[in-house]
Amino acid sequence: MMRNWIIGAIAIAFGLATVAEGGSVLFGRSPARAAAGDFVPLVLWVNFLSGFFYTLAGGAILMAWRSGPILARALAAVLLMLFGYFVVHILLGGAWEMRTLGAMILRLGFWIAAALLVRPRAETPRKI
């Protein structure tokens, strides 16, 4: 299904970019941390670790495996909870960056759309 290919390819690219960017802030040199500004550590760690699952989910979606929609739903749920945490962090006066809010809305929107649109391959009945 073409829709799965598009969503899967975007998910893989998204995952690789997330791991690269998050890793550079978490494990890179001081300039990467300084460029990140007022990041929220929990949000950064969850997004970094989720990047591996974005890639895994993207592969499952490309292959139209049953695990594709399951992973998409799980990622949407995790990101929704993380977004709730982030909003509470903002409301309590914690330091944050506007680009983090934008990135979280983009991630959450993508995975909600993927959870709703992705379909596993229809299995053909086996003859006995």
Protein Blocks (a to p, Z undefined) as FASTA:
>chain_A
ZZlmmmmmmmmmmmmmmmmmmmmmmmmcfklmmmnopadfklmmmmmmmmmmmmmmmmmm
mnopaklmmmmmmmmmmmmmmmmmmmmmmmnopacdfklmmmmmmmmmmmmmmmmmpccd
ddddddZZ
